[in-house]
């Protein structure tokens, strides 16, 4: 189990992945050197990675939840082929080893030659469900948070967001240039890399790096995320909860569940289940207590199924290998 300071540092970085160590230290009221040392230890241990990413809205991509059913012998080979693809994120094998679940970023009008079109023709696939993510619940900047024991209070959240969050762009983000690719590659490896290191990786001057980063961030072209591996933090049980509710209660049920400490994310989806939630718990008892307690108190849930994630394969831009987060595109 992580301690209070580690938990607050993680929360601060989920709110603002590139926040300076000084800003994080001011937020959590700890020495800057201590914050930096704690972060580097967590990153070195493979528990977390900050990644810089091309905003999928640049190309108008939607997010699709894909559930692939296959024979247990085929799952590892299929998973290996899929997780290396840049449009595939958040890939997991569910208990029973006959189902692979992942998110695909693809246009609404993707043709048969795209990944979603080719999957049904793959011989190892027995069946699959593809549902569109319609909406993600939670306050801006806090959706990915799962309380690993300790969170920032409201004043601390306001402090770090006020000093580090750029205004949201109003239109579709502009596409990057071909010259930007080395910069994106460097940020995929380390989203917190300082300007001096990014200059070395790109061959640019440090002022040019600073100017281009500011322009890409302001345009919404470049986004950041914090990949976290809960097992490294003492949270061994990860579950996907598939829910149904009536359309009139969809928003209120989603908002209520998103506020629970055990919930990493909640999304409204198309398909048989109109809500999908990710629960992260310390152990089986913790999951049971959550389902029979706070989750059970939510009204207007018509039904639900729980799937246990037996093996996590990929986060946003990090592969998971031997219990560590690694750069997916190294």
Secondary structure as GFF3:
##gff-version 3
##sequence-region A 1 330
A	DSSP	alpha_helix	4	15	.	.	.	ID=ss1
A	DSSP	alpha_helix	21	28	.	.	.	ID=ss2
A	DSSP	alpha_helix	32	44	.	.	.	ID=ss3
A	DSSP	beta_strand	48	54	.	.	.	ID=ss4
A	DSSP	three_ten_helix	56	59	.	.	.	ID=ss5
A	DSSP	beta_strand	62	70	.	.	.	ID=ss6
A	DSSP	alpha_helix	72	83	.	.	.	ID=ss7
A	DSSP	beta_strand	88	94	.	.	.	ID=ss8
A	DSSP	beta_strand	99	106	.	.	.	ID=ss9
A	DSSP	alpha_helix	115	119	.	.	.	ID=ss10
A	DSSP	beta_strand	125	136	.	.	.	ID=ss11
A	DSSP	alpha_helix	154	164	.	.	.	ID=ss12
A	DSSP	three_ten_helix	178	180	.	.	.	ID=ss13
A	DSSP	alpha_helix	181	189	.	.	.	ID=ss14
A	DSSP	alpha_helix	195	202	.	.	.	ID=ss15
A	DSSP	alpha_helix	206	218	.	.	.	ID=ss16
A	DSSP	beta_strand	222	228	.	.	.	ID=ss17
A	DSSP	three_ten_helix	230	233	.	.	.	ID=ss18
A	DSSP	beta_strand	237	244	.	.	.	ID=ss19
A	DSSP	three_ten_helix	247	249	.	.	.	ID=ss20
A	DSSP	alpha_helix	250	258	.	.	.	ID=ss21
A	DSSP	beta_strand	263	269	.	.	.	ID=ss22
A	DSSP	beta_strand	275	281	.	.	.	ID=ss23
A	DSSP	alpha_helix	284	292	.	.	.	ID=ss24
A	DSSP	beta_strand	303	314	.	.	.	ID=ss25
A	DSSP	beta_strand	318	321	.	.	.	ID=ss26
A	DSSP	beta_strand	324	327	.	.	.	ID=ss27
###
